[in-house]
Amino acid sequence: MQVENTERSWGAVQQLLHWTIATMVIAQLIVGDIIWLSPEGSTPALTSYVHPTVGILIGLFMLGRLVWRETNKVPAVPEDIPTGLQALSQATHYAFYFLLICNPIIGYLLLGAFGGHSHFFTALLPNAIGKSAFYSSFYFWMHLAFGGAIGGLFLLHAGAALRHEFTLSDNVLRRMLGFLPMTAERQAVQDDSATVDRARVPRGALAARLSRSSR
């Protein structure tokens, strides 16, 4: 597996960042629910150490992934996917970047406003703001709303990936997995998409291209 992205698939760096972040987001959502459902003050280790540390790591990895994405090739999107769905996919990805980078910052401000402290592993982080009833309520609801949005986008993203694999039968999911081979039929679609102009191509013309490539 090569390190950098290509027009056909994501490289090793992007795949590693993607699945590491996905795993941490799932863990973070679970920990957040545990904190939410537990009596106030009963989960100091989770609230002050685990949740902030994982959140900061997610934010840093998302920044690294954004830089890597913007400085490397991005695999071509299959041309038979409607323009509206392509735009929705793009918006979902950038919403992920915004939410996963901003929400750890909001959580850090929230703990300070509650009079607590955030830790990065065992390192105590200085508070940016002092204890405040107004800001603790403000940041709490913002943090909760951003967390809910992240959970909703996560489900949308996962559902779209499964649709690509089992309904559309293209290589969109497999090019991020790395260990599953891309079938010849799927690769024909992917290769055609990489060479066709980014403008929409009539379905008849695309079908003719794929027919010729399969001969």
C-alpha positions, 0 to 999 in steps of 0.5 A, a space after each residue: 500500500 502506498 503512502 500518498 493518495 492516488 486518483 484510484 484510492 486513498 493512501 496509507 496515511 489518509 486511511 490510518 487517520 480516517 479509521 483512527 479518528 472514527 474509532 476515537 469518535 465512537 469512543 468519545 460519543 460513548 464516554 460523553 453519554 456516560 458522563 451525561 447519564 452519571 450523577 454530577 461529579 461522579 466521573 472525574 477521571 472521564 470528565 477531566 482526563 479521558 474526554 478532554 484528551 481524546 477530544 484534543 487528539 481528535 482535533 489534532 488528527 483532523 487538522 493533520 488530515 485536512 492538511 494532508 487532504 489539501 496537499 494530496 490528490 483526492 480520488 475521483 468520484 464516480 461520475 454516475 453519482 448525481 451532482 446533488 449527492 456529490 455536493 452533500 458528500 462534500 458538505 458532510 466532510 467539511 462539516 466533520 472537519 468543522 465540528 471535530 476541530 471546534 467541539 474539543 475547544 468548546 469542551 475545554 471552555 466548558 470545563 473552565 466555566 464550570 470551575 473544573 480543569 482539562 488535562 491532556 493525558 496527565 498535563 494540567 491545562 490552564 483555564 482560558 476563562 473563569 467560573 461562570 454560570 452563564 458561560 457554563 450553560 452556554 458552552 454546555 448546550 453548544 457542546 451537546 448540540 455539536 456532539 449530537 450533530 457529530 453523531 448524526 453525521 457519523 450515521 449518515 456517513 456510515 450509511 452512505 458508505 454501506 450504500 456504496 458497497 452493497 447497493 451501488 457496488 462501486 469502490 468508494 468504500 473499498 478504496 478507504 479500507 485498503 485490505 479489500 480488492 477492487 473488482 474489475 467492474 468497479 475499477 472500470 467505473 473508477 478509472 473512467 471517472 478519473 479520466 473524464 472531465 469533472 463536468 457531468 457526462 451523459 449516462 449514455 456516453 458513460 455507459 458506452 465508455 464502460 462497454 468499450 473498456 470491458 471488451 
